[in-house]
């Protein structure tokens, strides 16, 4: 059974930091591109960042220089370090795994991030 379990969301003031974690089980971690997506109320889900097994990263323009994605193969966990948070970063953040061979993908349940004073 595939599980992607996110943690680390919460309420933070503008300019603050949060670190999201996503623990994966039931998948071949090294065969998956791991990513973080977000969905704000009334908006479509969008890619925030993704990282290949080899460590190549991609970020959406709005988070470049503020967010850092990383992965730990031993712990089968992907992280999203979010610094200098802005109110427009408020959204539900979802962990995603996409198998590079089958293109099958999996989603976590989401974790709420709220940036507000």
Secondary structure, DSSP 8 states (H G I E B T S, - for coil): --EEEEE--EEE-TT--EEEEEEEESS-GGGEEEEEEEE-TTS--EEEEEE-TT--EEE-GGGTTTEEEEEETTTTEEEEEE-S--GGG-EEEEEEEEETTT--EEE---EEEEE--
